[in-house]
Amino acid sequence: MTTFLVKVLLTALVVAGASELGKRSSTAGAILASLPLTSILVLSWLYLDTKDATKVSALSTGIFWAVLPSLLFFLVLPFLLKRGWGYWPALGASCAAMFAGYTIYTALLNRLGVTH
C-alpha cells in the first residue's frame, strides 16, 4: 500500500507541476505536457514492480501505436474552442473524436495485421 501511495503522490506532483507551469508560460507548460511523462512514469512503475523488461517493451510498443489517434484530441479541442464552443462541450466532443479515431485506427491496424 505504501508503494501505491508513493506512486500516486509522485504522479500527482508531476501533473500538478505541469498545470502550474502552464499558468506561468503556455510554451513551457506545453513542452512539459508534451513530454511522455505519464508513459515514463507508467513504464518506470511497471519495471520497478516487475523487473520485467519484456513487459516494459510490450507496453512501450503499445503506447507507440496509441499515440497517433490521441493527437486527434489536440487538433479538435483548439479548433472547437476557437469557434466559440464552451470548454466542457469542446472537451467532450474532442474526447468523442479521439475515441472514434481510436476505433477506426484499431480496425485499420487489425486489417493490416499489426499486433499491439
ABEGO torsion letter per residue (X at the ends): XAAAAAAAAAAAAAAAAAAAAAAABAAAAAAAAABBAAAAAAAAAAAAAAGBAAAAAAAAAAAAAAAAAAAAAAAAAAAAAAAGBBAAAAAAAAAAAAAAAAAAAAAAAAAAGBBX
